């Protein structure tokens, strides 16, 4: 594991303060997590040929999509969307 001294040297090498270097690394990490969640969201919606959670909910309630595993996927989608929003808020804070 790198020490703070190593981090200082590397950040100076790329003309950043250690704080900015860490901040930008955290933001990149959060954006990658967000991207992976968005892919997962898209894959679930694609299974049902839906573009939004609302559309999937409508398809399930209308019987145009199977209830099982539709409801479970719908819950998963809602959790994914909440996590994406939380990541967006965290990025704004930084």
Order of alpha helices (4+ residues) and beta strands (2+ residues): alpha-alpha-alpha-alpha
